[in-house]
């Protein structure tokens, strides 16, 4: 799944930074006083827990967030006595 916004985009050298907890780029701080910088780190953690990825890729306009998930992900606890 791809989500592309119509903003100014995210510079390649800052793309991993936005996935760190509490990180907000200067442009985001100027534009919006709200937000904690937790949404993207949580989204990436969920994607990875499901065997997928969440990345920012090049785009002709704005930021392009790309979520990839496998068709099937076996739950490692499904055959465990712990659940």
C-alpha positions in Angstrom: 0.0 0.0 0.0 1.3 3.5 -0.8 0.2 6.8 0.7 1.5 9.9 -1.0 0.9 13.4 0.5 1.1 16.7 -1.2 3.6 18.3 1.1 7.2 19.1 0.5 8.4 15.6 1.1 11.1 14.2 3.4 14.7 14.5 2.4 16.4 11.1 1.9 18.9 11.7 4.8 16.0 12.3 7.2 13.7 9.4 6.3 14.9 7.1 9.0 14.8 9.8 11.6 11.0 10.1 11.4 10.7 6.5 12.5 12.4 7.3 15.8 10.2 7.9 18.8 9.4 11.5 19.5 11.2 12.7 16.4 9.5 15.6 14.5 11.2 17.4 11.7 11.5 21.2 11.8 8.9 21.7 9.0 6.4 19.6 11.0 7.0 21.6 14.1 6.5 24.9 12.3 3.3 23.7 10.6 1.6 22.0 13.5 2.1 22.4 17.3 0.3 19.1 18.0 1.6 15.6 17.7 4.1 13.7 19.7 6.2 11.9 17.0 4.9 8.4 18.0 2.6 7.6 15.0 5.2 6.5 12.5 7.4 4.5 15.0 4.3 2.6 16.2 3.1 2.0 12.6 6.5 0.6 11.6 6.6 -1.6 14.7 3.2 -3.0 13.8 4.3 -3.7 10.2 7.5 -5.4 11.4 5.6 -7.5 14.0 3.4 -8.8 11.1 6.5 -9.6 9.0 6.3 -6.5 6.8 8.0 -3.2 6.3 7.1 0.5 6.4 9.5 2.8 4.4 9.6 6.2 2.8 10.4 6.1 -0.9 11.1 8.6 -3.6 8.2 10.4 -5.1 7.5 13.1 -7.6 5.5 15.0 -5.1 5.4 14.9 -1.3 6.3 12.0 0.9 5.6 8.4 -0.3 5.0 6.0 2.5 5.1 2.3 1.4 3.7 -0.4 3.6 4.4 -4.0 2.5 2.9 -7.0 4.3 3.1 -10.7 3.6 0.0 -12.4 2.4 0.2 -14.8 5.4 2.2 -14.5 8.6 2.2 -17.4 11.0 1.8 -16.4 14.6 4.9 -17.7 16.5 2.7 -18.1 19.6 -0.1 -20.0 17.9 1.4 -23.4 18.8 2.6 -22.3 22.2 1.2 -23.2 25.6 1.7 -19.5 26.6 -1.5 -18.3 24.8 
